[in-house]
Amino acid sequence: ERPFHCPDCSKAFRMKFSLITHLRIHSGARPYECPECGKSFAQSSTLTAHLRTHTGERPYECAECGEGFRTSSELTIHQRKHTGERPFECVECGNSYRTRSHLNRH
């Protein structure tokens, strides 16, 4: 069940916190600011990942090749290179992609 509904679009959420975070998309609010460069973010987790661009930290390591990544989602996408997984398929032509953004760009 998803009892928390966005008043601006059709999305619904299980947790109130998720709705509050989502509402920042519509308001443009970016309350989390990088102390190094001043760039701001809508989510604290995005700031945390961004801070790693300044420190060089890459705590998520690929077990297959040893390459490091700033976020677990970057690692997941990378691992699809090794597995060949392409879970995002175009309904019009059948081409598949490793990421939703690649599908959308197609």
Backbone as JSON Lines, residues from 0, in Angstrom:
{"i":0,"aa":"E","n":[0.84,-1.18,0.0],"ca":[0.0,0.0,0.0],"c":[0.88,1.24,0.0]}
{"i":1,"aa":"R","n":[0.45,2.27,-0.73],"ca":[1.18,3.52,-0.84],"c":[0.25,4.68,-0.45]}
{"i":2,"aa":"P","n":[0.18,4.97,0.84],"ca":[-0.8,5.95,1.32],"c":[-0.41,7.42,1.15]}
{"i":3,"aa":"F","n":[0.84,7.7,0.78],"ca":[1.3,9.09,0.69],"c":[1.37,9.5,-0.78]}
{"i":4,"aa":"H","n":[0.48,10.41,-1.18],"ca":[0.34,10.8,-2.58],"c":[0.88,12.21,-2.81]}
{"i":5,"aa":"C","n":[1.58,12.36,-3.92],"ca":[2.09,13.68,-4.32],"c":[0.92,14.51,-4.86]}
{"i":6,"aa":"P","n":[0.75,15.73,-4.36],"ca":[-0.33,16.57,-4.86],"c":[-0.06,17.16,-6.25]}
{"i":7,"aa":"D","n":[1.2,17.05,-6.72],"ca":[1.58,17.64,-8.0],"c":[1.63,16.66,-9.15]}
{"i":8,"aa":"C","n":[1.71,15.36,-8.86],"ca":[1.77,14.36,-9.92],"c":[1.12,13.07,-9.42]}
{"i":9,"aa":"S","n":[1.19,12.03,-10.17],"ca":[0.47,10.8,-9.83],"c":[1.25,9.83,-8.95]}
{"i":10,"aa":"K","n":[2.44,10.21,-8.5],"ca":[3.25,9.27,-7.71],"c":[2.72,9.1,-6.29]}
{"i":11,"aa":"A","n":[2.87,7.87,-5.78],"ca":[2.47,7.56,-4.41],"c":[3.61,6.81,-3.73]}
{"i":12,"aa":"F","n":[3.69,6.93,-2.41],"ca":[4.83,6.4,-1.66],"c":[4.37,5.64,-0.42]}
{"i":13,"aa":"R","n":[5.19,4.68,-0.01],"ca":[4.91,3.91,1.2],"c":[5.23,4.71,2.46]}
{"i":14,"aa":"M","n":[6.28,5.54,2.37],"ca":[6.73,6.28,3.55],"c":[6.6,7.78,3.33]}
{"i":15,"aa":"K","n":[6.21,8.48,4.38],"ca":[6.06,9.93,4.3],"c":[7.38,10.61,3.93]}
{"i":16,"aa":"F","n":[8.49,10.09,4.47],"ca":[9.79,10.66,4.17],"c":[10.07,10.62,2.66]}
{"i":17,"aa":"S","n":[9.68,9.54,2.0],"ca":[9.89,9.42,0.55],"c":[9.09,10.47,-0.2]}
{"i":18,"aa":"L","n":[7.88,10.74,0.24],"ca":[7.08,11.79,-0.37],"c":[7.74,13.15,-0.18]}
{"i":19,"aa":"I","n":[8.21,13.43,1.02],"ca":[8.86,14.72,1.3],"c":[10.08,14.9,0.4]}
{"i":20,"aa":"T","n":[10.87,13.86,0.26],"ca":[12.04,13.93,-0.63],"c":[11.59,14.16,-2.07]}
{"i":21,"aa":"H","n":[10.56,13.44,-2.5],"ca":[10.03,13.58,-3.86],"c":[9.54,15.01,-4.14]}
{"i":22,"aa":"L","n":[8.89,15.62,-3.16],"ca":[8.34,16.96,-3.35],"c":[9.41,17.98,-3.72]}
{"i":23,"aa":"R","n":[10.65,17.7,-3.36],"ca":[11.75,18.62,-3.71],"c":[11.96,18.69,-5.22]}
{"i":24,"aa":"I","n":[11.55,17.66,-5.94],"ca":[11.62,17.69,-7.4],"c":[10.76,18.84,-7.92]}
{"i":25,"aa":"H","n":[9.56,18.95,-7.37],"ca":[8.63,19.98,-7.82],"c":[9.0,21.37,-7.3]}
{"i":26,"aa":"S","n":[9.51,21.45,-6.08],"ca":[9.81,22.76,-5.49],"c":[11.19,23.27,-5.89]}
{"i":27,"aa":"G","n":[12.07,22.35,-6.29],"ca":[13.43,22.74,-6.62],"c":[14.32,22.9,-5.39]}
{"i":28,"aa":"A","n":[13.81,22.55,-4.22],"ca":[14.59,22.69,-2.98],"c":[15.8,21.77,-2.99]}
{"i":29,"aa":"R","n":[16.94,22.33,-2.61],"ca":[18.19,21.58,-2.53],"c":[18.88,21.96,-1.22]}
{"i":30,"aa":"P","n":[18.42,21.38,-0.11],"ca":[18.91,21.83,1.2],"c":[20.28,21.31,1.61]}
{"i":31,"aa":"Y","n":[20.85,20.38,0.86],"ca":[22.13,19.78,1.25],"c":[23.24,20.35,0.37]}
{"i":32,"aa":"E","n":[24.12,21.16,0.99],"ca":[25.16,21.87,0.24],"c":[26.54,21.31,0.54]}
{"i":33,"aa":"C","n":[27.33,21.15,-0.52],"ca":[28.7,20.66,-0.38],"c":[29.57,21.76,0.22]}
{"i":34,"aa":"P","n":[30.26,21.47,1.32],"ca":[31.12,22.48,1.93],"c":[32.38,22.76,1.11]}
{"i":35,"aa":"E","n":[32.7,21.86,0.19],"ca":[33.9,22.04,-0.64],"c":[33.67,22.97,-1.82]}
{"i":36,"aa":"C","n":[32.56,22.76,-2.54],"ca":[32.36,23.51,-3.78],"c":[31.05,24.29,-3.84]}
{"i":37,"aa":"G","n":[30.18,24.1,-2.86],"ca":[28.93,24.84,-2.82],"c":[27.79,24.26,-3.62]}
{"i":38,"aa":"K","n":[28.02,23.17,-4.34],"ca":[26.95,22.54,-5.1],"c":[25.91,22.0,-4.12]}
{"i":39,"aa":"S","n":[24.63,22.12,-4.47],"ca":[23.59,21.67,-3.54],"c":[22.77,20.53,-4.13]}
{"i":40,"aa":"F","n":[22.14,19.76,-3.23],"ca":[21.45,18.53,-3.6],"c":[20.13,18.42,-2.86]}
{"i":41,"aa":"A","n":[19.2,17.69,-3.46],"ca":[17.88,17.47,-2.86],"c":[17.91,16.38,-1.8]}
{"i":42,"aa":"Q","n":[18.88,15.47,-1.89],"ca":[18.95,14.35,-0.95],"c":[20.32,14.3,-0.28]}
{"i":43,"aa":"S","n":[20.33,13.96,0.99],"ca":[21.6,13.88,1.72],"c":[22.49,12.77,1.16]}
{"i":44,"aa":"S","n":[21.88,11.68,0.69],"ca":[22.67,10.57,0.13],"c":[23.38,11.0,-1.15]}
{"i":45,"aa":"T","n":[22.78,11.89,-1.91],"ca":[23.42,12.39,-3.13],"c":[24.61,13.27,-2.76]}
{"i":46,"aa":"L","n":[24.47,14.08,-1.72],"ca":[25.6,14.87,-1.23],"c":[26.72,13.95,-0.77]}
{"i":47,"aa":"T","n":[26.39,12.91,-0.04],"ca":[27.41,11.96,0.45],"c":[28.2,11.38,-0.72]}
{"i":48,"aa":"A","n":[27.5,10.96,-1.76],"ca":[28.18,10.41,-2.94],"c":[29.01,11.49,-3.63]}
{"i":49,"aa":"H","n":[28.48,12.71,-3.71],"ca":[29.21,13.82,-4.33],"c":[30.5,14.12,-3.58]}
{"i":50,"aa":"L","n":[30.46,14.1,-2.26],"ca":[31.66,14.4,-1.46],"c":[32.81,13.47,-1.83]}
{"i":51,"aa":"R","n":[32.48,12.27,-2.28],"ca":[33.52,11.32,-2.68],"c":[34.26,11.77,-3.94]}
{"i":52,"aa":"T","n":[33.67,12.69,-4.72],"ca":[34.41,13.23,-5.86],"c":[35.57,14.09,-5.38]}
{"i":53,"aa":"H","n":[35.42,14.7,-4.21],"ca":[36.49,15.53,-3.65],"c":[37.55,14.69,-2.93]}
{"i":54,"aa":"T","n":[37.1,13.62,-2.28],"ca":[38.04,12.79,-1.5],"c":[38.68,11.68,-2.32]}
{"i":55,"aa":"G","n":[38.02,11.33,-3.44],"ca":[38.52,10.22,-4.25],"c":[38.09,8.86,-3.73]}
{"i":56,"aa":"E","n":[37.32,8.84,-2.66],"ca":[36.88,7.58,-2.06],"c":[35.96,6.82,-3.02]}
{"i":57,"aa":"R","n":[36.24,5.52,-3.17],"ca":[35.41,4.64,-4.0],"c":[35.22,3.33,-3.24]}
{"i":58,"aa":"P","n":[34.29,3.34,-2.28],"ca":[34.17,2.2,-1.36],"c":[33.48,0.96,-1.93]}
{"i":59,"aa":"Y","n":[32.87,1.07,-3.09],"ca":[32.16,-0.08,-3.67],"c":[33.02,-0.69,-4.77]}
{"i":60,"aa":"E","n":[33.55,-1.88,-4.52],"ca":[34.51,-2.5,-5.43],"c":[33.9,-3.68,-6.16]}
{"i":61,"aa":"C","n":[34.17,-3.75,-7.46],"ca":[33.7,-4.86,-8.29],"c":[34.53,-6.1,-7.98]}
{"i":62,"aa":"A","n":[33.86,-7.18,-7.62],"ca":[34.54,-8.43,-7.29],"c":[35.16,-9.07,-8.53]}
{"i":63,"aa":"E","n":[34.65,-8.71,-9.7],"ca":[35.12,-9.3,-10.95],"c":[36.44,-8.68,-11.43]}
{"i":64,"aa":"C","n":[36.53,-7.34,-11.38],"ca":[37.7,-6.67,-11.95],"c":[38.42,-5.73,-10.99]}
{"i":65,"aa":"G","n":[37.83,-5.47,-9.81],"ca":[38.49,-4.62,-8.83],"c":[38.25,-3.13,-8.97]}
{"i":66,"aa":"E","n":[37.53,-2.71,-10.0],"ca":[37.27,-1.28,-10.17],"c":[36.39,-0.77,-9.03]}
{"i":67,"aa":"G","n":[36.66,0.46,-8.57],"ca":[35.93,1.03,-7.45],"c":[34.91,2.06,-7.9]}
{"i":68,"aa":"F","n":[33.86,2.23,-7.1],"ca":[32.78,3.15,-7.44],"c":[32.33,3.93,-6.22]}
{"i":69,"aa":"R","n":[31.79,5.14,-6.47],"ca":[31.34,6.01,-5.38],"c":[30.04,5.54,-4.75]}
{"i":70,"aa":"T","n":[29.18,4.9,-5.53],"ca":[27.88,4.46,-5.02],"c":[27.62,3.01,-5.37]}
{"i":71,"aa":"S","n":[26.75,2.38,-4.61],"ca":[26.4,0.99,-4.9],"c":[25.65,0.88,-6.22]}
{"i":72,"aa":"S","n":[24.88,1.89,-6.57],"ca":[24.15,1.84,-7.84],"c":[25.11,1.93,-9.03]}
{"i":73,"aa":"E","n":[26.19,2.71,-8.9],"ca":[27.2,2.75,-9.97],"c":[27.85,1.38,-10.13]}
{"i":74,"aa":"L","n":[28.11,0.7,-9.02],"ca":[28.67,-0.65,-9.07],"c":[27.7,-1.61,-9.74]}
{"i":75,"aa":"T","n":[26.44,-1.54,-9.39],"ca":[25.43,-2.43,-9.99],"c":[25.39,-2.26,-11.5]}
{"i":76,"aa":"I","n":[25.4,-1.03,-11.97],"ca":[25.39,-0.76,-13.41],"c":[26.65,-1.31,-14.05]}
{"i":77,"aa":"H","n":[27.8,-1.09,-13.42],"ca":[29.07,-1.6,-13.94],"c":[29.05,-3.13,-14.05]}
{"i":78,"aa":"Q","n":[28.52,-3.8,-13.04],"ca":[28.52,-5.27,-13.03],"c":[27.75,-5.84,-14.21]}
{"i":79,"aa":"R","n":[26.83,-5.09,-14.75],"ca":[26.08,-5.54,-15.93],"c":[26.99,-5.68,-17.14]}
{"i":80,"aa":"K","n":[28.13,-4.99,-17.15],"ca":[29.11,-5.19,-18.23],"c":[29.63,-6.61,-18.2]}
{"i":81,"aa":"H","n":[29.85,-7.12,-16.99],"ca":[30.39,-8.48,-16.84],"c":[29.32,-9.54,-17.08]}
{"i":82,"aa":"T","n":[28.1,-9.28,-16.63],"ca":[27.04,-10.29,-16.73],"c":[26.32,-10.25,-18.07]}
{"i":83,"aa":"G","n":[26.42,-9.11,-18.75],"ca":[25.69,-8.94,-20.0],"c":[24.23,-8.57,-19.8]}
{"i":84,"aa":"E","n":[23.83,-8.38,-18.55],"ca":[22.44,-8.04,-18.26],"c":[22.08,-6.68,-18.84]}
{"i":85,"aa":"R","n":[20.96,-6.62,-19.53],"ca":[20.44,-5.39,-20.12],"c":[18.93,-5.35,-19.84]}
{"i":86,"aa":"P","n":[18.56,-4.94,-18.62],"ca":[17.17,-5.1,-18.18],"c":[16.17,-4.06,-18.72]}
{"i":87,"aa":"F","n":[16.65,-3.05,-19.42],"ca":[15.76,-1.99,-19.88],"c":[15.55,-2.12,-21.39]}
{"i":88,"aa":"E","n":[14.36,-2.57,-21.77],"ca":[14.07,-2.89,-23.17],"c":[13.11,-1.87,-23.79]}
{"i":89,"aa":"C","n":[13.42,-1.47,-25.01],"ca":[12.56,-0.56,-25.77],"c":[11.35,-1.35,-26.27]}
{"i":90,"aa":"V","n":[10.16,-0.87,-25.96],"ca":[8.94,-1.58,-26.38],"c":[8.69,-1.44,-27.87]}
{"i":91,"aa":"E","n":[9.32,-0.46,-28.51],"ca":[9.09,-0.25,-29.93],"c":[10.0,-1.08,-30.82]}
{"i":92,"aa":"C","n":[11.29,-1.21,-30.43],"ca":[12.22,-1.91,-31.32],"c":[12.86,-3.15,-30.7]}
{"i":93,"aa":"G","n":[12.73,-3.32,-29.38],"ca":[13.28,-4.5,-28.73],"c":[14.73,-4.37,-28.28]}
{"i":94,"aa":"N","n":[15.4,-3.26,-28.59],"ca":[16.77,-3.07,-28.11],"c":[16.77,-2.99,-26.59]}
{"i":95,"aa":"S","n":[17.84,-3.53,-25.97],"ca":[17.95,-3.53,-24.52],"c":[19.17,-2.73,-24.08]}
{"i":96,"aa":"Y","n":[19.08,-2.19,-22.85],"ca":[20.13,-1.31,-22.33],"c":[20.43,-1.63,-20.87]}
{"i":97,"aa":"R","n":[21.65,-1.28,-20.46],"ca":[22.07,-1.52,-19.07],"c":[21.43,-0.56,-18.08]}
{"i":98,"aa":"T","n":[21.09,0.64,-18.54],"ca":[20.51,1.64,-17.63],"c":[19.24,2.23,-18.24]}
{"i":99,"aa":"R","n":[18.37,2.72,-17.36],"ca":[17.15,3.37,-17.82],"c":[17.49,4.65,-18.6]}
{"i":100,"aa":"S","n":[18.54,5.35,-18.19],"ca":[18.9,6.59,-18.89],"c":[19.36,6.3,-20.32]}
{"i":101,"aa":"H","n":[20.04,5.18,-20.54],"ca":[20.43,4.81,-21.9],"c":[19.19,4.5,-22.74]}
{"i":102,"aa":"L","n":[18.22,3.81,-22.14],"ca":[16.96,3.53,-22.85],"c":[16.25,4.84,-23.18]}
{"i":103,"aa":"N","n":[16.15,5.74,-22.22],"ca":[15.47,7.01,-22.46],"c":[16.16,7.83,-23.54]}
{"i":104,"aa":"R","n":[17.48,7.8,-23.57],"ca":[18.25,8.54,-24.58],"c":[18.0,7.94,-25.96]}
{"i":105,"aa":"H","n":[17.83,6.61,-26.02],"ca":[17.55,5.9,-27.27],"c":[16.23,6.4,-27.83]}
